Amino acid sequence: MIRLTTHLLALLLLLAAAGCAATEDTNNHPSPAEASDDAQIYAAAIREIHAITPSRGLVYLVTTTEDYTIFDAPTAPSRLILADLQEAITAELADEPYQLIWIEAFDDASFDPANWRDVEGWTIAEGDGMIITLGNIHPQDDGSVQLSFFMTCAQMCGIGKNFVLERYNGVWRVTGSVGPVIAS
């Protein structure tokens, strides 16, 4: 009887563990609240980046994050910005005057072959675009987040830095930057 009870208890524990594992999010997707925050954070960063060079009508966004260690920023492995987060970011930026185009890699942007030059000289199609590679969102102990990025617009035009974003009255805003800035 004790042996049967022990086996039943072990079986129940295994089933309970399997049930817990089945409900655990093993794909590392953010919860809906986190996804909303992530979309707002990325949108605030994109708005700020666009403000640096506001004449750009096309904004290409690379779908894989890349943390840049040169900015003294926190780092984490690159991750894919999933379709639902892409849609949420696009919705956050729907009132902006530029067009967002999601691309898998930097080279997927549309370059203008008429403006291709020998020494790393090129322009993005229509001559009025930028390519942004966003970093991961890194929460800080004080409630702020850090997010590095690199933006390039043409030939030797580009900027990279590590933004600090904070939430005020429920809205995420870029409030500064940390570390060096790369600009050309």
Summary of the structure (lengths in Angstrom):
residues: 184
radius of gyration: 21.7
end to end distance: 78.3
largest distance: 84.7
contacts: 506
relative contact order: 0.18
helix: 35%
strand: 33%
